[in-house]
Amino acid sequence: MTAEDHGLSKRLVIEGRRIAAQHARLTELWQRFVAAFEGEQLELTRLTFRELRDGLLAHFDLEERLQIPALHGADAGLRPALARIVADHTRFREELSVLERHVEAGAFEALRGLTVSLAVPAWAHGPSVAVAYRGIEPPTLTIRVGDKVHFRNVNPTGSPCTLVLDDGSAILPTLTRSEGWHHGFEKPGHFAFHVKEMPSAKGVIVVVSD
């Protein structure tokens, strides 16, 4: 390993730790924001949203300015995955603007609808599914062989969710409110699943070969 490679490796470790700490902080801010608007506490909803927004934008800037360029240089094979992360950031910035309008207007019903689709936040990069008794978002998700899907319980009541693959190949651990679980799919096909506690809540993972 050259001195330059060693320096890059050390830099990635340091930035990785910073980003991991930010992920934990963003998850905490998200949970505080959701609790505030579910309680219809308007001023607290606005305050926690602004903290979340500012934290997210700073986090995206850190990743795009430092970590992603460094990873590009370390491994060219990571470029497609890094491009997807940047696309995630762009999408979430757009959704954040919509969310902000509803927050400032105190539109709690609109917020409840939006946060189902946003409940697996953009800092949990990669394919993700929000799970609740009232539905799965998105109901169909297409991924590549070898990808891991991040499933997250977003039930506003806090009720637990247990995901079951219909073919019997897997039962995920029961997730309490805001908990998540990664599950990998190693072969192509259509994998239907449902929520054990509410069988009418269903979804499909479509796994395709490269």
Residue pairs with C-beta under 8 A, 6 or more apart in sequence:
1 9
8 70
8 73
8 74
9 74
11 70
12 67
12 70
12 71
12 74
15 62
15 66
15 67
15 70
16 67
18 62
19 59
19 62
19 63
19 67
22 55
22 58
22 59
22 62
22 123
23 59
23 123
23 124
25 55
26 52
26 55
26 56
26 59
26 121
26 123
27 121
27 123
27 178
29 48
29 51
29 52
29 55
30 52
30 121
31 178
32 48
32 51
32 52
33 45
33 48
33 49
33 51
33 52
34 115
34 119
34 156
34 178
36 44
36 45
36 47
36 48
37 45
37 103
37 108
37 111
37 112
37 115
38 112
38 156
40 108
42 106
45 103
45 106
45 108
45 111
46 103
46 104
49 99
49 100
49 103
53 96
53 100
56 92
56 96
56 122
56 123
57 93
59 123
60 89
60 92
60 93
60 122
63 85
63 89
64 86
64 89
68 82
68 85
68 86
71 78
71 82
72 78
72 79
72 82
84 125
84 126
85 125
88 122
88 125
89 122
91 122
92 118
92 121
92 122
95 114
95 117
95 118
98 114
99 111
99 114
99 115
99 118
102 110
102 111
102 114
103 111
112 156
115 154
116 130
116 132
116 134
116 135
116 137
116 154
117 130
117 137
117 138
118 130
119 130
119 137
119 152
119 154
120 128
120 129
120 130
120 150
120 152
120 154
120 180
124 150
124 152
124 180
126 147
126 148
126 149
126 150
127 141
127 143
127 147
127 148
127 149
127 150
128 149
128 150
128 151
128 152
129 136
129 137
129 138
129 141
129 149
129 150
129 151
129 152
129 203
129 205
130 136
130 137
130 152
130 154
131 151
131 152
131 153
131 154
131 155
131 161
131 163
131 175
131 195
131 201
132 153
132 154
132 155
132 156
132 161
132 201
133 155
133 159
133 161
133 195
133 197
133 198
133 201
134 201
135 201
136 195
136 201
136 202
136 203
138 203
139 202
139 203
139 204
140 203
140 204
140 205
140 206
141 149
141 203
141 204
141 205
141 206
142 205
142 206
142 207
142 208
143 149
143 185
143 205
143 206
143 207
143 208
144 207
144 208
144 209
144 210
145 185
145 186
145 187
145 188
145 207
145 208
145 209
145 210
146 184
146 185
146 186
147 184
147 185
147 207
148 182
148 183
148 184
148 185
149 182
149 183
149 184
149 185
149 205
150 180
150 181
150 182
151 163
151 172
151 175
151 180
151 181
151 182
151 183
152 175
152 178
152 179
152 180
152 181
153 160
153 161
153 175
153 176
153 177
153 178
153 179
153 180
154 177
154 178
155 161
155 177
158 176
158 177
159 177
159 197
160 174
160 175
160 176
160 177
160 197
161 174
161 175
161 195
161 196
161 197
162 171
162 172
162 173
162 174
162 175
162 195
162 196
162 197
163 171
163 172
163 175
163 181
163 193
163 194
163 195
163 196
164 170
164 171
164 172
164 193
164 194
164 195
164 196
165 171
165 191
165 192
165 193
166 191
166 192
166 193
166 194
167 191
167 192
169 191
170 183
171 196
172 181
172 183
173 181
175 181
185 191
185 205
185 207
187 207
188 207
188 208
188 209
189 206
189 207
190 204
190 205
190 206
190 207
191 204
191 205
191 206
191 207
192 202
192 203
192 204
193 202
193 203
193 204
193 205
194 200
194 201
194 202
194 203
195 201
195 202
